[in-house]
Amino acid sequence: MSKVLEIKDLHVSFDTYAGVVQAVRGVTFSLDEGEVLAVVGESGCGKSVTAQTIMRLNPMPPARIPAGDVRLGEHDIVKASEKEMQKIRGNEVAMIFQDPMTCLNPTMKVGKQIVEAIKHHRKLSSSEAKAEAIKYLKLVNIPNPEERADQYPHEFSGGMRQRAMIAMALSCNPKLLIADEPTTALDVTIQAQIMDLLAEIKEETSTAIILITHDLGVVASMADRVAVMYAGKIVEMGTCEDIFYRNAHPYTQALLKSLPSVDADKKDKLVSIPGTPPDLLAPPKGCAFAARCSHCMKLCHEEQPPEFTVGDGHYAACWLLHEDCPSPEERGDKADA
């Protein structure tokens, strides 16, 4: 299976009046053809910045890529010119944004917007492009696609607009589809429909998908692998089974404890993670999660943990996994909330 995307030691910074914000601090992962990778974590942990860097959507300046390598197929994204990126965006990689209403032009019919995207990247006549637009509206289960293509975005419901965005993203057959919290603004019923639709796309095409979300529950049914991000770093990576049932990082465990469960006892309380994420204007020299971790040791404040292998393809960056780590009693662990 061929590699669609390879990211190595990616750093992304933003120059602000207050200083340099180190938004992404050494992210490394790869993605195979047809694979679904879910990237989860709290708001501000670097998920969207990482995704937008793949498409070079962060305005530069103030954004900078001080180090790292991003390769999309044969393309070197970091070194690519804006002219090259215009050919890559939509054609090789496409993105579904959180709020489709801010991405769809309210003054243009939905079908025409998809036609423009198709004609920009594929050598088709206007009639052929319109037929393709209708085909993709049908693919994403929009009823009466011929009629809907001649309507404006405000005539669509929230879920329908999101489907139209997905149709536009798929219309040029990209190798990689990035879904940036595609269900955030939708109710739970429509959320389920959108996730089912992405699962169908995964089964019917060889498109690789990066699914960005803050909700681990959303990804359980369709992700092949999960990357847990915190403070600009991937702190744990593994399969869905690894992350849900064999998790090794305290942050991953805390995220899972904060999710409601249908099997939970009525007396059980949801656990919140105390404190706030660190200031990325001046990231801590040790583990970024140390100040909020109930298992924290002195070493955690002084030195960043390396990646420890937990299982096949499963790793976590936590000093608790070191072979010389003392026992919970010796550490004087605080009781979990």
Secondary structure, DSSP 8 states (H G I E B T S, - for coil): --EEEEEEEEEEEEEETTEEEEEEEEEEEEEETT-EEEEE-STTSSHHHHHHHHTT-S-TTTEEEEEEEEEETTEETTT--HHHHHHHBTTTEEEE-S-GGGTS-TTS-HHHHHHHHHHHHS---HHHHHHHHHHHHHHTT-SSHHHHTTS-GGGS-HHHHHHHHHHHHHTT--SEEEEESTTTTS-HHHHHHHHHHHHHHHHHS--EEEEEES-HHHHTTT-SEEEEEETTEEEEEEEHHHHHHS--SHHHHHHHHTS--TTS-TT-------S----TTS--SS-TTGGG-TT--HHHHHS----EEEETTEEE--GGGSTT---HHHHT-----
